[in-house]
Amino acid sequence: MKKSLIAGNWKMYKTPSQSVEFVKLLLENLKEYEDREILICPPFTSLFPVSQIIKNTSVLLGAQNVYFEEEGAFTGEISPVMLKDIGVEFVICGHSERRNIFGETDEMINKKIKKVAEIGIKPILCIGEKLEEREAGKTFEVINYQLENDLENFEKFENLIIAYEPVWAIGTGKTATPQQAEEVHVYIREFLSKKYNKEVAENLRILYGGSVKPENIDALMKEKNIDGVLVGGASLKVEAFKRIIDYIT
Ligand code: PGA
């Protein structure tokens, strides 16, 4: 059975002590689900203390970024080997904030997902169009371009997760409608089916991200091709994140 994935991306929020406090509260009365996985992606400085608390629980640990070399003279960077050593199982790669604020290119993102998968961590590849691209009717063109380039020569698809995050819906309170999201998810699955094969396309989890909140989670998760969500703002509050985890379909 393909489990859904409910992932929280904390971005640059929460100190290590705030992170620990959050996770302790989250674990209190957290329901156990057979059909879903729960993931939190705190900032780098919180990864180790959080890893100590979620050990032997159902909550999984992810990082928000990584460099594509294992070690070396790369001041300020963190390698996938370092992440793996502290129990990180997932890494968000190519988030639109990394692309747009920090100038990450598709070439860099491609190198990141390859290295991460090679080390045995699951990359969560983020793709999505900007508002002007959607308005110009270029959504599928952009998605196609990102998939072509980010997945070039990438074969470790069993560990890959894709997150469709329309840039215009991130942090804006504007969510894509379930239908708008589903349409792009279907497109992504067709792309994967052509690039790899039908089985890979069906098994690969495609998450939706962009202003996911308790009010819209149930409708989003009802869509056939939405296999989970990547949640920013609403993952910072225990109550809201719990409600998202407890989505009802
Ligand atoms: P948001 O962020 O839920 O705050 O819109 C989503 C994301 O950037 O992954």
Residues whose N, C-alpha, C, O or C-beta is under 5 A from the ligand:
A	BS01	PGA	N9 A169 I170 G171 T172 G209 G210 S211 V212 L230 V231 G232 G233 A234
